[in-house]
Amino acid sequence: MALAARMTAVVPLVGAVATAAALTGAAFFTVAHAGCADTGRFVERGGVVEYVGGCVDGADLPAVPQKAENARYDVQP
């Protein structure tokens, strides 16, 4: 009976560790096969830190809306 109680306590732990290992492996696989040769770097210019390089181009990002709709506050861009 004591062995059954121990097994009942260990099974969720083993499942959680296996799930964590699988998710970690999936994350490493995704990063390794991202297809980006230039990883980019952080550069400080004029007291501001900028991300330079990488695979994301500013033209690929969605445009910033010119007017934000906010019922409480008048937001000016």
C-alpha positions as CSV (number, residue, x, y, z in Angstrom):
1,M,0.0,0.0,0.0
2,A,2.9,2.4,0.7
3,L,4.3,1.8,-2.7
4,A,1.0,2.7,-4.4
5,A,0.9,5.9,-2.4
6,R,4.4,6.8,-3.4
7,M,3.7,6.1,-7.1
8,T,0.6,8.2,-6.9
9,A,2.7,11.1,-5.6
10,V,5.5,10.6,-8.1
11,V,3.5,10.3,-11.3
12,P,2.4,14.0,-11.5
13,L,6.0,15.1,-10.8
14,V,7.3,12.9,-13.6
15,G,4.6,14.3,-15.9
16,A,5.5,17.9,-15.1
17,V,9.2,17.3,-15.6
18,A,8.6,15.6,-18.9
19,T,6.3,18.4,-20.1
20,A,8.9,21.0,-19.1
21,A,11.6,19.1,-21.0
22,A,9.4,18.8,-24.1
23,L,8.6,22.6,-24.0
24,T,12.3,23.5,-23.5
25,G,13.3,21.2,-26.4
26,A,10.6,22.8,-28.6
27,A,11.9,26.3,-27.7
28,F,15.5,25.4,-28.6
29,F,14.4,23.8,-31.9
30,T,12.4,26.9,-32.8
31,V,15.2,29.3,-32.1
32,A,17.8,27.1,-33.8
33,H,15.7,27.0,-37.0
34,A,14.5,30.6,-37.0
35,G,16.5,31.3,-40.2
36,C,18.0,34.5,-39.1
37,A,21.8,34.9,-39.6
38,D,22.0,38.3,-37.9
39,T,20.9,38.1,-34.3
40,G,21.2,41.8,-33.7
41,R,22.6,43.8,-30.8
42,F,21.8,46.5,-28.4
43,V,23.7,49.9,-28.9
44,E,23.5,53.0,-26.8
45,R,23.2,56.2,-28.8
46,G,22.7,59.5,-27.1
47,G,21.5,58.0,-23.8
48,V,19.0,55.8,-25.6
49,V,19.4,52.0,-26.0
50,E,18.5,50.8,-29.5
51,Y,18.2,47.3,-31.0
52,V,20.3,47.3,-34.2
53,G,20.2,44.4,-36.7
54,G,18.2,41.3,-36.5
55,C,15.7,39.9,-38.9
56,V,12.8,42.2,-38.2
57,D,12.5,45.3,-40.5
58,G,10.6,48.3,-39.4
59,A,8.6,48.1,-42.6
60,D,7.3,44.7,-41.6
61,L,5.7,46.1,-38.4
62,P,2.1,47.4,-38.4
63,A,1.7,51.2,-38.7
64,V,1.0,53.2,-35.6
65,P,-2.5,54.7,-35.6
66,Q,-2.4,58.5,-35.9
67,K,-5.2,59.0,-33.4
68,A,-5.9,56.7,-30.5
69,E,-9.5,56.2,-29.5
70,N,-9.8,56.6,-25.8
71,A,-13.0,57.6,-24.0
72,R,-11.4,58.9,-20.9
73,Y,-8.3,60.8,-22.1
74,D,-7.5,62.9,-25.1
75,V,-4.3,61.2,-26.4
76,Q,-2.1,63.1,-28.8
77,P,0.6,61.2,-30.7
